[in-house]
Structures are given as structure tokens and as C-alpha cells.
């Protein structure tokens, strides 16, 4: 049985990926800051990306690294730098010291435009560290990830349930269900001909979703007709400052996020998509959104 060292195992994408790895026959050494329940097929390693000793323990005896952990929300550039750049440098170094060559890294579409946000800049820098390393690396840039358990898009569902949606300036986006992404990550760990490749993957919707179209799809998932309102970029950024002031670290629409949300095209590059024989999305977004809404209701979130 092969062993993979997994970061971000307790996060939204990481939790689903952990289960997918176990189902695929991997033994998982998973990094965690807090005590976790015992789980068959998992060895929990206490530590963090800033704790080099714990990263050494994480990687010892592993055959590959799957680096999912990252910071999507921070108060300043230093926070993104610490979580996304320094953390990536540390896990790369630990993999090399442990003699691991296979390294799969989760980045973001935001890395394509590092000038737009501190988040995107940090992911682009982290990517550069991976791509210039001596490891057998593969990078995946997900677009918007949704699914049961997600907190980042939850506000869109909550507001849609009231019959409206506040959107960025007109543009388009790609999205992917978390389970489809997790399945791709597991495939990339052992697939042939994916070395030194940067992939972008989504739900297969040709041309992506318009902001309004995606909002209306969420409305359909919660059983409401949604009135869409496109905010100009400056107003979106003001809303980001307001959300930060009211909800602090729990804010979802931060000034940094507002800046890159205002970009008109966050769809994947089809030329960077995995070949169909390697991976294809299996979850149609309307069904995935409906299942996500049902999960929110079951948890009492809506």
C-alpha cells in the first residue's frame, strides 16, 4: 500500500480528498493542528506548515505529497505570504529531505492574475516555488469550488433563499464540485504523463457561467427566482470593507477578494484541462447545487 502525505486534510477540499484517497487504497499521513477522531487508513500528524519538525514526520515514509492547504482569507499580504508561500516552501523542503519526488499542489485560478489580489500574488509565488523545484510536480488550479460543507459560497445560497443576489460587475466564472476536484487530485497522484503540468478543471460547462446565470442556478437549487444586482467594482470593494469590519476574520467578501471578483473572466483555459481519458467531471452543477442546498438545510444553516 502506498502512502501519501496530505496537507489541508481538515479543510473543505481536504476532507473530501481524504476519503477519496482511502477509497482508492492509499494510506494517508495527514497534517492536523488539533486532535482528530481515529480513522481507518489515516495516521494523523500534529503540526502545521510552519513546524518543520512535524513536516518531517509527515513526509517520512511517504511515497508522494498532496499539498492542499492554503490561506484564502488574510488581513494583509504577510498573512497570505505566510500561509501560501512560506508554507509551500516548507513542505517542498520536507519532501526533498524525505526523498519524495511526487508532489501534487493545489493552487488557484487567481494565480493567473497575481496583480489583482494579494491572494493571487501569493498563489502565483507558491506555484513558482513548486515549478522550479527538482520534484516530479503537478499543479492544479481549481476555479470556484462548491459542495456540501463549503463555507465560502454559503452566503450566496443564504441570500438567494431571500430571492436576490448581489453580484460583481458582469463577467463569467468556472466552478467545480468538491468531489469532482477530489477525484482529480487522487488521479493525479499516480497518473502517467502529468509530470510538470499545470491543469485547470471545471464542471464542463462550455464558456463557463455568467455571474447572473450561476446566481439563478443557486436560486433554482433553493427553490427561488432570484433578482440579480450587479455592483460596480468600487461598491463591491466598499462592501468588502464593510464585511471585514462587521465579521472580522470570518468575513467572506474582503477588500482583497472584491478586487479579484471584479475581474470579468474567471473561466478555465480549456487547453489546460485534463484529457477526457484522464478525468472528466461527473457532477452536473444544477444537481450539485441542489445537493449542497439540501446539506445546508440539514445542518440548520438555512
C-alpha positions in Angstrom: 0.0 0.0 0.0 1.4 3.4 -1.0 1.4 6.3 1.5 0.6 9.9 0.7 1.5 12.9 2.9 -1.6 15.2 2.9 -1.8 18.9 4.0 -5.1 20.6 4.5 -6.8 17.4 5.4 -9.3 19.1 7.8 -10.4 21.8 5.4 -13.3 21.7 2.9 -11.4 20.2 -0.1 -9.1 18.2 2.1 -11.8 16.3 4.0 -13.4 15.1 0.8 -10.0 14.3 -0.7 -9.0 12.3 2.4 -12.0 10.0 2.0 -11.3 9.6 -1.8 -7.7 8.7 -1.0 -8.7 6.0 1.4 -11.2 4.6 -1.0 -8.5 4.5 -3.7 -6.3 2.3 -1.4 -3.8 5.0 -0.2 -2.6 5.1 3.4 -2.8 8.8 4.4 -0.4 10.7 6.7 -2.5 13.8 7.4 -1.3 17.0 9.0 -3.6 18.5 11.7 -3.4 21.3 14.2 -6.0 19.7 16.5 -6.8 16.3 17.8 -8.9 14.2 15.4 -11.0 11.1 15.7 -9.3 7.9 14.7 -10.0 7.0 11.1 -9.1 3.8 9.3 -6.3 4.3 6.8 -5.2 7.6 8.4 -2.2 8.5 10.5 -2.7 11.9 12.0 0.4 14.0 12.4 0.1 17.0 14.8 1.7 20.2 13.5 1.5 22.9 10.9 3.2 24.2 7.7 5.3 26.4 9.9 6.5 23.5 12.0 9.4 21.9 10.1 9.7 19.0 12.6 6.1 18.0 12.1 6.5 18.2 8.3 9.5 15.9 8.5 7.4 13.4 10.5 4.5 13.9 7.9 6.8 13.1 5.0 8.9 10.3 6.4 7.9 7.0 4.8 5.5 8.6 2.3 5.6 8.0 -1.5 4.0 11.2 -2.5 2.8 14.6 -1.2 -0.6 16.1 -1.9 -0.4 19.8 -0.8 -4.0 21.1 -0.4 -3.5 23.5 2.5 -3.7 27.2 1.8 -4.9 30.6 3.1 -7.8 32.1 1.2 -8.5 34.9 3.6 -5.9 37.0 5.5 -5.9 40.6 6.8 -2.7 41.6 4.9 -0.1 40.4 2.4 2.0 39.0 5.2 -0.8 36.6 6.1 -1.1 35.3 2.6 2.7 35.1 2.3 3.0 33.0 5.5 0.2 30.6 4.7 0.7 30.1 0.9 4.3 30.9 0.1 6.3 30.1 3.3 4.1 27.0 4.0 4.7 25.7 0.4 8.4 26.3 0.7 8.5 24.3 4.0 6.5 21.3 2.6 8.7 21.3 -0.5 11.8 21.1 1.6 10.4 18.4 3.8 9.5 16.3 0.7 13.0 16.7 -0.7 14.7 15.8 2.6 12.4 12.7 2.9 13.4 11.6 -0.6 9.9 12.0 -2.0 9.7 13.1 -5.7 6.0 13.1 -6.5 4.4 16.4 -5.5 0.8 17.4 -6.4 -0.1 21.0 -5.4 -3.4 22.7 -5.3 -3.2 26.3 -6.5 -5.9 28.6 -7.8 -7.1 30.3 -10.9 -6.3 33.6 -9.1 -2.6 32.8 -9.7 -3.1 33.6 -13.4 -3.5 37.3 -12.4 -1.2 38.0 -9.4 -1.6 41.7 -10.0 -5.3 41.7 -9.0 -5.0 40.5 -5.4 -2.7 39.6 -2.5 -4.2 36.2 -2.6 -3.5 35.6 -6.3 0.0 37.0 -5.9 0.8 34.6 -3.0 -0.6 31.6 -5.0 1.5 32.6 -8.1 4.6 32.8 -5.9 3.9 29.4 -4.3 3.4 27.9 -7.8 6.7 29.3 -8.9 8.4 27.5 -6.0 6.8 24.2 -7.0 7.6 24.6 -10.7 11.2 25.5 -10.1 11.8 22.7 -7.7 13.6 19.4 -8.6 10.5 17.4 -7.7 8.2 15.5 -10.1 5.4 18.1 -9.7 1.9 18.7 -10.9 -0.2 21.8 -10.2 -3.9 22.0 -10.3 -5.7 25.4 -10.5 -9.3 25.0 -9.4 -11.9 27.6 -10.1 -14.7 28.3 -7.6 -15.2 25.1 -5.6 -18.6 24.3 -4.1 -20.4 21.4 -2.4 -21.7 20.2 0.9 -19.6 21.6 3.7 -18.5 24.7 1.9 -18.5 27.9 3.8 -17.1 30.2 1.1 -20.1 30.2 -1.1 -22.7 29.7 1.6 -23.7 33.4 1.7 -24.7 33.1 -2.0 -27.2 30.4 -1.0 -28.4 32.2 2.1 -29.1 35.4 0.1 -30.6 33.5 -2.9 -33.1 32.0 -0.5 -34.3 35.5 0.1 -34.8 36.0 -3.6 -31.9 38.2 -4.7 -28.2 38.2 -5.4 -25.6 40.9 -5.1 -23.0 40.2 -7.9 -19.7 41.6 -9.2 -19.7 43.6 -12.4 -20.8 41.4 -15.4 -18.4 38.6 -16.1 -18.1 34.8 -16.2 -16.7 32.1 -13.9 -16.0 28.4 -13.9 -17.0 26.2 -11.0 -16.3 22.6 -9.9 -17.9 20.3 -7.3 -15.6 19.4 -4.5 -16.0 15.7 -5.1 -15.0 16.0 -8.8 -11.9 18.0 -7.7 -11.0 15.5 -5.0 -11.3 12.7 -7.6 -9.0 14.5 -9.9 -6.4 15.1 -7.2 -6.3 11.4 -6.4 -5.9 10.5 -10.1 -3.0 13.0 -10.5 -1.0 11.3 -7.7 -0.3 8.2 -9.8 -1.3 9.1 -13.4 1.2 8.9 -16.3 2.1 11.9 -18.4 1.1 14.5 -15.9 4.6 15.4 -14.7 5.4 19.2 -14.8 1.9 20.0 -15.9 -0.4 22.8 -14.8 -4.1 21.8 -15.1 -7.3 23.8 -14.9 -10.5 21.9 -14.4 -14.2 22.7 -14.0 -17.7 21.3 -14.4 -17.5 21.1 -18.2 -19.9 24.0 -18.8 -18.8 25.4 -22.2 -17.7 29.0 -21.7 -18.3 28.9 -18.0 -21.2 30.6 -16.2 -22.2 34.2 -16.3 -22.4 35.6 -12.8 -26.1 36.1 -13.2 -26.6 32.6 -14.6 -24.8 31.0 -11.7 -26.8 33.0 -9.2 -30.0 31.9 -10.9 -28.8 28.3 -10.7 -28.3 28.7 -7.0 -31.8 30.2 -6.8 -33.2 27.2 -8.6 -31.4 25.0 -6.1 -33.0 26.7 -3.1 -36.4 27.0 -4.9 -36.4 30.7 -5.6 -36.5 33.0 -8.5 -33.5 35.3 -7.9 -33.3 39.0 -8.8 -29.7 39.8 -9.7 -28.0 43.1 -9.0 -24.5 43.8 -10.4 -22.5 46.1 -8.2 -19.8 48.3 -9.7 -16.3 47.4 -8.7 -15.9 50.4 -6.3 -19.2 49.4 -4.5 -18.1 45.8 -4.3 -14.9 46.8 -2.6 -16.8 49.0 -0.2 -18.9 46.0 0.7 -15.7 44.1 1.3 -14.5 46.7 3.8 -17.9 46.6 5.5 -17.9 42.8 5.7 -14.4 42.9 7.2 -15.5 45.5 9.7 -18.6 43.6 10.8 -17.4 39.9 10.7 -13.6 40.4 11.1 -11.7 37.2 10.3 -15.0 35.5 9.4 -15.7 37.9 6.5 -16.3 36.2 3.2 -16.3 39.3 1.0 -13.0 41.0 1.9 -11.5 44.0 0.0 -8.9 41.7 -1.5 -11.5 39.2 -2.7 -13.7 42.0 -4.0 -10.7 43.2 -6.1 -10.3 39.9 -8.0 -14.0 39.1 -8.1 -14.4 42.3 -10.2 -12.2 40.7 -13.0 -14.5 39.9 -15.9 -13.2 36.4 -16.7 -12.5 33.6 -14.2 -13.1 30.7 -16.6 -10.6 28.0 -17.1 -8.3 27.7 -20.1 -9.7 24.7 -22.0 -6.2 24.0 -23.4 -5.1 23.3 -19.8 -8.0 21.0 -19.0 -7.1 17.3 -18.3 -7.6 15.0 -21.2 -11.0 13.2 -21.1 -9.4 9.8 -20.8 -7.6 11.0 -17.6 -10.6 12.7 -15.9 -14.0 14.2 -16.6 -16.4 15.9 -14.3 -19.3 13.7 -13.1 -21.5 16.0 -11.2 -23.7 18.3 -13.2 -23.8 21.7 -11.4 -27.6 22.1 -11.1 -27.7 18.8 -9.2 -24.6 19.6 -7.3 -26.1 23.0 -6.2 -29.3 21.3 -5.2 -27.5 18.7 -3.1 -25.4 21.5 -1.5 -28.6 23.4 -0.6 -30.1 20.3 0.9 -26.9 19.8 3.0 -27.1 23.4 4.3 -30.7 22.8 5.3 -30.0 19.5 7.0 -27.3 21.2 9.1 -29.7 24.0 10.1 -27.6 26.7 8.2 -30.7 27.7 6.2 
